[in-house]
């Protein structure tokens, strides 16, 4: 059993504690590595209220549970063990949850070591809040602590998408980063088949921003492109998604696992 957290985990821990700070006294190679890992972590998006935690695969428990879980679900961070979380999942969604996790293990075991950091896991399910209501969470996860032999820790971000997807079956996708192929809306009996990516790389960045509620001006400033270019991309995204409004786009993007 591995007892010492890897450099990936320590960097992730520092990231979530400081949000933006990076060690200024690090040597250039270490600094470059930290920046690259931060970029991977920032590939998750927030389309609503969210909390995060690190899942420790050896203890089977959570590390670094965000206090935001109390705001979202009403539970104290120390209450949120994995077994407790499982008990809170909607009975109809639990089979999906277990099947998705099985597929995640199957997928990552088949990946070359150098490709592990190039994928984000994404699926949704409903969980019971302390007041008795069910909240639909979008689960996003990236591997942050692993080596050639095993996986040790996973960074998980849980976003409330109840307002975007009030009903419907849970959807499971594996999102490729750095040009790797994605696998969208994987069905129970479906093998891992590369999905046709209808959007260009730039369009995917803008789509992610739209889902996060960013305006065209904000996206133009962030991407250092003109406002007109952003608006052209937005029109193309709506056309390719076969929807008419940003709200329809966000709903479909979440439902189809495009982001």
C-alpha positions as CSV (number, residue, x, y, z in Angstrom):
1,X,0.0,0.0,0.0
2,X,1.2,3.5,-0.8
3,X,1.5,5.8,2.2
4,X,3.2,8.9,0.8
5,X,1.1,11.2,-1.4
6,X,2.6,11.7,-4.8
7,X,3.6,15.0,-6.3
8,X,0.3,15.1,-8.3
9,X,-1.7,14.9,-5.1
10,X,0.3,17.5,-3.3
11,X,0.0,19.9,-6.1
12,X,-3.7,19.4,-6.3
13,X,-4.0,19.9,-2.5
14,X,-2.1,23.1,-2.8
15,X,-4.3,24.2,-5.7
16,X,-7.6,23.8,-3.9
17,X,-6.3,25.5,-0.8
18,X,-4.9,28.5,-2.6
19,X,-6.9,28.5,-5.8
20,X,-4.4,30.5,-7.8
21,X,-1.1,30.7,-6.0
22,X,1.8,28.8,-7.3
23,X,5.1,28.4,-5.5
24,X,7.4,31.3,-6.6
25,X,10.6,29.7,-5.4
26,X,10.2,26.5,-7.5
27,X,12.7,25.6,-10.1
28,X,11.6,26.1,-13.7
29,X,10.9,22.4,-14.3
30,X,8.8,22.1,-11.2
31,X,7.0,25.3,-11.9
32,X,6.2,24.1,-15.5
33,X,4.8,20.9,-14.1
34,X,2.6,22.7,-11.6
35,X,1.2,24.9,-14.2
36,X,0.4,22.0,-16.5
37,X,-1.4,20.2,-13.6
38,X,-3.3,23.3,-12.7
39,X,-4.5,23.6,-16.3
40,X,-5.8,20.0,-16.2
41,X,-7.7,20.7,-12.9
42,X,-9.2,23.9,-14.4
43,X,-10.7,21.8,-17.2
44,X,-13.6,21.0,-14.9
45,X,-16.4,23.6,-15.1
46,X,-19.0,25.0,-12.7
47,X,-22.5,25.5,-14.1
48,X,-23.9,26.2,-10.7
49,X,-23.2,25.7,-7.0
50,X,-20.6,23.0,-6.3
51,X,-18.3,21.3,-3.8
52,X,-15.2,19.3,-4.2
53,X,-13.3,16.5,-2.5
54,X,-10.5,14.1,-3.1
55,X,-11.3,10.4,-3.1
56,X,-8.6,8.2,-1.5
57,X,-8.8,4.8,-3.2
58,X,-6.8,3.0,-0.6
59,X,-8.8,4.2,2.4
60,X,-12.0,4.2,0.5
61,X,-12.8,7.6,2.0
62,X,-12.7,11.3,1.2
63,X,-9.8,13.7,1.7
64,X,-10.2,17.5,1.6
65,X,-14.0,17.6,1.6
66,X,-15.1,21.2,0.7
67,X,-17.2,23.1,3.3
68,X,-19.4,24.1,0.4
69,X,-21.1,20.7,0.8
70,X,-23.0,22.1,3.7
71,X,-24.4,25.0,1.6
72,X,-25.4,22.6,-1.2
73,X,-26.7,19.6,0.7
74,X,-26.9,20.5,4.3
75,X,-24.4,17.9,5.6
76,X,-21.3,18.7,7.5
77,X,-18.0,17.8,5.7
78,X,-17.2,15.1,8.3
79,X,-20.5,13.4,7.6
80,X,-19.7,12.9,3.9
81,X,-18.1,9.5,3.9
82,X,-18.3,7.4,0.8
83,X,-20.7,4.9,2.4
84,X,-22.9,7.8,3.5
85,X,-22.8,9.3,0.0
86,X,-23.8,6.0,-1.4
87,X,-26.8,5.7,1.0
88,X,-28.0,9.2,-0.2
89,X,-28.0,8.4,-3.9
90,X,-31.5,8.1,-5.4
91,X,-32.5,4.4,-5.5
92,X,-33.2,4.6,-9.2
93,X,-29.8,6.2,-9.9
94,X,-27.7,3.9,-7.8
95,X,-27.5,1.2,-10.6
96,X,-26.3,3.8,-13.0
97,X,-23.7,5.1,-10.5
98,X,-22.3,1.7,-10.0
99,X,-22.3,0.8,-13.7
100,X,-20.6,4.1,-14.5
101,X,-17.9,3.6,-11.9
102,X,-17.3,0.1,-13.3
103,X,-16.9,1.5,-16.8
104,X,-14.5,4.2,-15.4
105,X,-12.2,1.5,-14.0
106,X,-12.4,-0.6,-17.2
107,X,-11.5,2.5,-19.3
108,X,-8.6,3.7,-17.3
109,X,-7.1,0.3,-16.8
110,X,-6.9,0.1,-20.6
111,X,-5.2,3.4,-21.1
112,X,-1.4,3.8,-21.6
113,X,0.1,5.5,-18.5
114,X,1.0,8.7,-20.5
115,X,-2.7,9.1,-21.4
116,X,-4.2,8.9,-18.0
117,X,-4.0,12.6,-17.3
118,X,-5.7,13.3,-20.6
119,X,-9.2,12.3,-19.5
120,X,-12.0,13.7,-17.4
121,X,-14.8,11.5,-16.1
122,X,-18.3,13.0,-16.2
123,X,-21.8,11.7,-15.2
124,X,-24.8,12.8,-13.3
125,X,-27.0,11.4,-10.5
126,X,-29.4,12.5,-7.9
127,X,-28.5,12.7,-4.2
128,X,-30.8,13.3,-1.2
129,X,-30.1,16.5,0.7
130,X,-30.5,16.8,4.4
131,X,-33.9,18.5,4.0
132,X,-35.2,15.5,2.1
133,X,-35.2,17.0,-1.5
134,X,-33.1,15.4,-4.2
135,X,-30.4,17.4,-5.9
136,X,-29.0,16.3,-9.3
137,X,-25.2,16.4,-9.2
138,X,-22.9,16.6,-12.2
139,X,-19.9,14.5,-11.1
140,X,-16.6,15.5,-12.8
141,X,-13.3,13.7,-11.9
142,X,-9.7,13.7,-12.9
143,X,-6.9,11.5,-11.7
144,X,-4.4,13.4,-9.6
145,X,-2.3,10.8,-7.8
146,X,-1.2,7.7,-9.8
147,X,1.8,5.9,-11.1
148,X,2.6,3.0,-13.5
149,X,1.2,0.5,-11.0
150,X,-1.9,2.0,-9.4
151,X,-4.4,4.9,-9.0
152,X,-4.3,6.5,-5.6
153,X,-6.4,9.7,-5.5
154,X,-9.1,11.3,-7.6
155,X,-10.1,14.9,-7.6
156,X,-14.0,15.1,-7.7
157,X,-16.1,18.2,-8.3
158,X,-19.9,17.9,-7.7
159,X,-22.0,20.6,-9.4
160,X,-25.8,21.2,-8.8
161,X,-27.4,21.0,-12.2
162,X,-31.0,20.5,-10.9
163,X,-32.0,23.7,-12.7
164,X,-30.5,22.5,-16.0
165,X,-31.6,18.8,-15.9
166,X,-34.6,18.4,-13.6
167,X,-35.4,14.9,-15.0
168,X,-34.1,12.2,-17.3
169,X,-31.7,9.3,-17.1
170,X,-28.2,9.8,-15.8
171,X,-25.6,10.4,-18.6
172,X,-22.0,9.2,-18.7
173,X,-19.2,10.6,-20.8
174,X,-15.4,10.4,-20.9
175,X,-14.0,13.8,-22.0
176,X,-10.7,13.7,-23.9
177,X,-8.2,16.6,-23.2
178,X,-5.3,17.8,-25.2
179,X,-6.8,16.5,-28.5
180,X,-7.6,13.0,-27.2
181,X,-10.9,11.5,-28.5
182,X,-14.0,11.8,-26.3
183,X,-16.7,9.2,-25.6
184,X,-20.1,10.9,-25.1
185,X,-23.3,9.6,-23.6
186,X,-22.0,6.0,-23.2
187,X,-24.9,3.6,-22.9
188,X,-25.1,0.4,-20.8
189,X,-24.4,-2.0,-23.6
190,X,-22.1,0.3,-25.6
191,X,-18.4,-0.4,-25.9
192,X,-16.0,2.6,-25.8
193,X,-16.5,4.0,-29.3
194,X,-14.9,7.3,-30.2
195,X,-17.5,10.0,-30.6
196,X,-17.7,12.4,-33.5
197,X,-16.8,15.8,-32.2
198,X,-19.1,18.2,-33.8
199,X,-17.3,21.3,-32.4
200,X,-13.9,22.7,-33.1
201,X,-11.4,23.1,-30.3
202,X,-12.2,26.8,-30.1
203,X,-15.9,26.2,-30.1
204,X,-15.5,23.7,-27.3
205,X,-13.8,26.3,-25.1
206,X,-16.6,28.8,-25.9
207,X,-19.3,26.2,-25.3
208,X,-17.8,25.5,-21.8
209,X,-17.9,29.2,-21.1
210,X,-21.5,29.5,-22.2
211,X,-22.5,26.6,-19.9
212,X,-20.7,28.5,-17.1
213,X,-22.8,31.6,-17.8
214,X,-20.1,33.7,-19.2
215,X,-21.0,36.6,-21.6
216,X,-19.5,37.0,-25.1
217,X,-17.5,40.0,-23.8
218,X,-16.0,37.9,-20.9
219,X,-15.1,35.1,-23.4
220,X,-13.6,37.6,-25.8
221,X,-11.4,39.1,-23.0
222,X,-10.4,35.7,-21.7
223,X,-9.5,34.2,-25.1
224,X,-8.0,37.5,-26.5
225,X,-10.2,37.4,-29.5
226,X,-12.7,39.9,-30.9
227,X,-16.3,40.1,-29.7
228,X,-17.4,39.5,-33.2
229,X,-15.4,36.3,-33.4
230,X,-17.0,35.0,-30.2
231,X,-20.5,35.8,-31.6
232,X,-19.7,34.0,-34.8
233,X,-18.6,31.0,-32.8
234,X,-21.7,31.1,-30.7
235,X,-23.9,31.1,-33.8
236,X,-22.0,28.1,-35.2
237,X,-22.3,26.3,-31.9
238,X,-26.1,26.8,-31.8
239,X,-26.4,25.6,-35.4
240,X,-24.3,22.5,-34.9
241,X,-26.1,21.7,-31.7
242,X,-29.4,22.1,-33.5
243,X,-30.9,24.4,-30.9
244,X,-32.2,28.0,-31.0
245,X,-31.4,29.5,-27.6
246,X,-28.5,29.5,-25.1
247,X,-30.8,27.9,-22.6
248,X,-31.6,25.0,-25.0
249,X,-27.8,24.8,-25.7
250,X,-26.9,24.5,-22.0
251,X,-29.6,21.9,-21.4
252,X,-28.5,19.8,-24.4
253,X,-24.8,20.1,-23.6
254,X,-25.3,18.8,-20.1
255,X,-27.7,16.1,-21.2
256,X,-25.4,14.9,-24.0
257,X,-22.3,15.2,-21.9
258,X,-20.6,17.6,-24.3
259,X,-18.7,19.6,-21.7
